[in-house]
Amino acid sequence: MLYSIIGHDVENSLPGRKQARPAHLARLQQLLDEGRLVVAGPNPAIDSDNPGDAGFTGSVVIAEFASLEEAQAWADADPYLEVGVYSSVTVKPFKQVFPN
């Protein structure tokens, strides 16, 4: 089943994001290589593809996992959470309607 994983950034998270980004992207690449990643990306803090020093307010990942528990465990091990980029992470089942 698909699950949405929404990370909510702390204030001034950009330094932590830069530090943990390689490890964060490696985990996403693994999901992609396994054919389980639907979409992933950050939420810019301003209306721009490149927010610069404004940074980001969070991230969204939609991926396939065997269960809610597996998705939660994957989210709990995110390097962004480990270095304090995220204040919280929400994991919910996701039903894709479009595109089908």
Residue frames as qw, qx, qy, qz and C-alpha x, y, z in Angstrom:
[[0.000, 0.889, 0.457, 0.000, 0.00, 0.00, 0.00],
 [0.350, 0.549, -0.052, 0.757, 1.04, 3.60, -0.49],
 [0.459, -0.694, -0.389, 0.395, 1.78, 5.90, 2.45],
 [0.213, 0.839, -0.026, 0.501, 2.31, 9.63, 2.66],
 [0.672, -0.377, -0.275, 0.575, 5.13, 10.73, 4.91],
 [0.097, 0.882, 0.104, 0.450, 5.09, 14.41, 5.80],
 [0.618, -0.221, -0.321, 0.682, 8.02, 15.92, 7.67],
 [0.089, -0.957, -0.207, -0.181, 7.53, 19.30, 9.36],
 [0.584, 0.350, -0.285, 0.675, 10.70, 21.38, 9.68],
 [0.428, -0.667, -0.306, 0.528, 11.84, 23.30, 12.74],
 [0.148, 0.982, -0.028, -0.114, 12.70, 27.00, 12.28],
 [0.056, 0.831, -0.541, -0.117, 16.04, 27.59, 10.57],
 [0.916, -0.077, 0.393, -0.027, 16.36, 23.98, 9.42],
 [0.650, 0.728, -0.212, -0.049, 18.56, 24.73, 6.40],
 [0.008, 0.688, -0.718, 0.104, 21.95, 23.99, 8.05],
 [0.601, -0.152, 0.752, -0.222, 20.69, 20.60, 9.26],
 [0.810, 0.505, 0.206, -0.215, 19.19, 19.84, 5.85],
 [0.442, 0.773, -0.454, -0.033, 22.51, 20.55, 4.17],
 [0.242, -0.527, 0.794, -0.180, 24.32, 18.30, 6.63],
 [0.576, 0.012, 0.787, -0.219, 21.96, 15.32, 6.37],
 [0.633, 0.532, -0.092, -0.554, 20.89, 15.67, 2.73],
 [0.347, 0.431, -0.797, -0.241, 23.25, 13.05, 1.22],
 [0.086, -0.006, 0.964, -0.251, 22.03, 10.35, 3.63],
 [0.492, 0.405, 0.433, -0.638, 18.41, 11.46, 3.22],
 [0.569, 0.543, -0.323, -0.527, 18.66, 11.26, -0.59],
 [0.151, 0.314, -0.934, -0.082, 20.40, 7.87, -0.45],
 [0.316, 0.182, 0.848, -0.384, 17.39, 6.40, 1.35],
 [0.563, 0.561, 0.169, -0.582, 15.02, 7.88, -1.22],
 [0.372, 0.536, -0.654, -0.383, 17.20, 6.55, -4.03],
 [0.098, -0.105, 0.985, -0.099, 16.93, 3.08, -2.51],
 [0.484, 0.423, 0.600, -0.477, 13.11, 3.32, -2.55],
 [0.502, 0.650, -0.210, -0.530, 13.29, 4.50, -6.17],
 [0.179, 0.434, -0.857, -0.210, 15.60, 1.65, -7.15],
 [0.201, 0.101, 0.948, -0.225, 13.16, -0.80, -5.56],
 [0.154, -0.328, -0.663, -0.655, 10.26, 0.71, -7.56],
 [0.292, -0.568, -0.724, 0.261, 8.49, 1.86, -4.40],
 [0.140, -0.428, -0.162, 0.878, 8.84, 5.66, -4.63],
 [0.311, 0.748, 0.570, 0.139, 5.98, 7.61, -6.21],
 [0.194, 0.822, 0.026, 0.534, 7.16, 11.15, -5.43],
 [0.633, -0.532, -0.272, 0.493, 9.39, 12.97, -2.95],
 [0.355, 0.518, 0.033, 0.777, 10.47, 16.54, -2.38],
 [0.262, -0.279, -0.474, 0.793, 10.67, 19.49, -0.03],
 [0.018, 0.872, 0.480, 0.090, 8.23, 22.32, 0.63],
 [0.394, 0.316, -0.082, 0.859, 10.02, 25.63, -0.05],
 [0.197, -0.514, -0.520, 0.653, 9.42, 28.31, 2.58],
 [0.218, 0.558, -0.030, -0.800, 8.67, 30.82, -0.19],
 [0.757, 0.533, 0.315, -0.209, 6.96, 30.56, -3.56],
 [0.283, 0.778, -0.521, -0.208, 10.09, 29.57, -5.46],
 [0.957, 0.150, -0.245, 0.038, 11.76, 26.43, -6.80],
 [0.654, 0.168, -0.376, 0.634, 15.00, 27.72, -5.30],
 [0.372, -0.876, -0.280, -0.127, 14.20, 29.41, -1.97],
 [0.363, 0.606, -0.392, 0.590, 17.85, 30.09, -1.11],
 [0.136, 0.206, -0.669, 0.701, 18.34, 31.17, 2.50],
 [0.616, -0.228, 0.052, -0.752, 14.55, 31.07, 3.13],
 [0.133, -0.207, 0.955, -0.164, 14.92, 27.29, 3.20],
 [0.451, -0.179, -0.772, -0.411, 12.12, 24.81, 3.56],
 [0.530, -0.337, 0.295, -0.720, 9.16, 24.12, 5.84],
 [0.764, -0.098, 0.582, -0.263, 8.96, 20.36, 5.37],
 [0.111, 0.317, -0.837, -0.433, 9.03, 17.43, 2.99],
 [0.827, 0.146, 0.199, -0.506, 6.61, 15.01, 1.36],
 [0.024, 0.293, -0.927, -0.234, 7.31, 11.39, 0.43],
 [0.844, 0.113, 0.155, -0.502, 4.74, 9.06, -1.09],
 [0.229, 0.435, -0.864, -0.108, 6.00, 5.51, -1.29],
 [0.854, -0.124, -0.383, -0.331, 4.93, 1.89, -1.07],
 [0.102, -0.411, 0.810, -0.405, 5.43, -0.09, 2.13],
 [0.359, -0.144, -0.917, -0.096, 4.07, -3.43, 3.32],
 [0.387, -0.658, -0.636, 0.113, 2.32, -1.84, 6.31],
 [0.147, -0.931, -0.039, -0.331, 1.78, 1.37, 8.23],
 [0.729, -0.639, 0.165, 0.182, 4.25, 0.10, 10.82],
 [0.761, 0.082, 0.274, 0.582, 6.94, -0.40, 8.15],
 [0.262, 0.756, 0.194, 0.568, 6.30, 3.09, 6.74],
 [0.416, -0.895, 0.017, -0.163, 6.49, 4.60, 10.24],
 [0.809, -0.407, 0.213, 0.366, 9.72, 2.76, 11.01],
 [0.621, 0.382, 0.248, 0.639, 11.23, 4.01, 7.74],
 [0.001, 0.869, 0.127, 0.479, 10.15, 7.58, 8.55],
 [0.631, -0.774, 0.043, 0.018, 11.49, 7.33, 12.12],
 [0.793, -0.230, 0.250, 0.505, 14.95, 6.48, 10.75],
 [0.461, 0.808, 0.154, 0.332, 15.16, 9.52, 8.44],
 [0.598, 0.014, -0.181, 0.781, 18.46, 11.40, 8.81],
 [0.059, -0.547, -0.095, -0.830, 16.54, 14.69, 8.85],
 [0.685, -0.633, -0.223, -0.285, 14.71, 13.54, 11.97],
 [0.847, -0.228, -0.238, 0.416, 17.94, 12.29, 13.54],
 [0.459, 0.110, -0.100, 0.876, 19.72, 15.67, 13.16],
 [0.058, -0.552, -0.489, 0.673, 16.72, 17.73, 14.27],
 [0.032, -0.049, -0.448, -0.892, 15.51, 19.09, 10.92],
 [0.431, -0.426, -0.618, -0.501, 11.99, 17.77, 11.50],
 [0.318, -0.290, 0.485, -0.761, 9.94, 18.76, 14.52],
 [0.668, 0.091, 0.634, -0.379, 7.49, 15.99, 13.68],
 [0.162, 0.173, -0.809, -0.538, 6.65, 13.44, 11.00],
 [0.688, 0.174, 0.373, -0.597, 3.16, 12.29, 10.05],
 [0.034, 0.150, -0.918, -0.365, 2.63, 8.94, 8.30],
 [0.625, 0.266, 0.386, -0.624, -0.75, 8.07, 6.80],
 [0.549, 0.252, 0.758, 0.245, -2.12, 5.55, 4.31],
 [0.185, 0.510, -0.231, -0.808, -2.47, 7.11, 0.85],
 [0.626, 0.408, 0.665, 0.022, -4.87, 6.13, -1.93],
 [0.103, -0.303, 0.449, 0.835, -3.68, 7.26, -5.35],
 [0.537, 0.605, 0.509, -0.295, -6.55, 8.26, -7.63],
 [0.579, 0.812, 0.020, 0.069, -4.73, 10.29, -10.30],
 [0.580, 0.337, -0.522, -0.527, -2.83, 9.48, -12.34],
 [0.835, -0.145, 0.454, -0.274, -3.97, 5.89, -12.42]]
